[in-house]
Amino acid sequence: MLVVTRKTDESIVIADNIEVTVLEISKDKVKIGINAPREVKIFRSELKTAKQTNEQSAHISGAALEQLLNNHKGTS
C-alpha cells in the first residue's frame, strides 16, 4: 500500500486518468473528490463488502434449490 500525505486542495493521480483530491479535512473525517472516466467503477469499501456478502447469500446450488422446491411441494 502506498501511503501519501496531502493537504486540502492537493491531489494524487493514478494511471494518468484518475485524480483523487482532498477537498476538506475536519476533526475525524477527510472529504475526497475522485475524477475518473465513467467506465471506472468506484465503490466505498463497505458497499463492496456488502454487495459481495449479498451475492454469496443469494447464490444457491442446483441441488439445494431442488431440495427447497421438493420441501415446498410437500407442504402445499
Buried (B, 14 or more C-beta within 10 A) or exposed (E): EEEEEBEEEEBEEEEEEBEBBBEEEEEEEEEEEEEBEEEEEEEEEEEEEEEEEEEEEEEEEEEEEEEEEEEEEEEE
